[in-house]
Amino acid sequence: MNRLAAALVASLSLSVLAAGEPELSLVIENNKFTPDRLEIPANKKVKINIENKDSAAEEFESHDLKIEKVIPAKSKGVVWVGPLKPGEYKFVGEFHEKTAKGVIVAK
């Protein structure tokens, strides 16, 4: 009986995770974002996990999305976007705007 209960709890936990918001990852390295293009589902809230591998802080900034988030050197941060209408939304690394550029595409 305990195995059955454990299996039910495990499957319920997976269902909750599957039904939650989508998650994507973004890496800052050599003053650039990788990937520099993120595709997300339109009309859904999305979590973006950002890892800064550089030895200096960077600021994820998007005027289109009205988001600013400083990610300290050698650390991680999270930004939430959406729900967004279909379209393209630009973002930059404010401290290295010439090289740290990207776009979020809501489809």
N, C-alpha and C positions, 0 to 999 in steps of 0.2 A: 504494500500500500504506500509506503514512504517513497518508493521509486516512482510510482504513478504521480504522486503529489509533486515530487521534484520535477518530473517531466512537464507537468502542467504549468508549474511556475516558470520554468525555463522557456516554454513555448509562449507564454503570456508576455514575458519580458522581451522576447524577440519580436513579437507582434507590436508592442508599444514602440520599440526602436524603429521598426519598419514604417510605422505610421507617423513618426515624428518628422521634423523638418529635415530636408536634405543637407548634407555637409560636404564642403569642398575644402581643399588645402591649397595654400599659396605659400611659396617660399621666396624670401628676399635673400639674394646672394649676389655678390659682386655688383651691388647697387642696381639690381634688376629684379623684376618679378618673374617667377616661373610657376605655372604657365602665365603668359601675358594675356591670355584670353580664357575667360571662364564662361561656360554655357550653363545656364540655370533654367529651371522651369518657370515660366511666367506665372504670376498670381500665386506664388508660394513664398513663404519666408525661408531664407537659406542662411545657414551658419557657415562662415568662412574662417577656417583656422589658418592663422598666419604665423610662419616661423621665420624669424630674422636670424640668418646664419652669419651676417656681417658683424664686424667689430665696432660698428657705429649704429646708433639708433636710426630708425626710418619712420616716417609718418605716412600711413595709408590715408590718402585723401581723395575724395570724390565730390566735386561740386555738384555733379548730376544727382548724386545720392544724398548729399548733405551729410557726409560722414568724414570725421577726422579721428584717427587713432594712432598714437605713437606706440611703436613696438621697440622697446629697448634692445640694445645689442645682445646677441646670443640668447634671445628669449622668444616667447610665443605670446600671441594675443588672438582675440576673436572679434570679428565684426559680424553683425547681422544685417542682411539686406532683404528688402521686399516686405510684402509681396510687390512685385514690379509688373508693370504693363510690358508687353512685348516691345523690344527695342534694345539699343546699345547704350551703355552707361560707362563713361570713361573714369579711370582712376590713375593716380600717380603716386610716386614716393616724393613727397614734398621736398625732402632734403636732397634729392638727386633727380629732379624732374626731367633732365635730358635723357637719362637712361632707364629710369624706373617708371615705365608706362604700361598701362593695360586697359582692357575693356571687359565688362561683364555683358553678356548677351542673354537677354531673357527671351525664351521661345515658348 
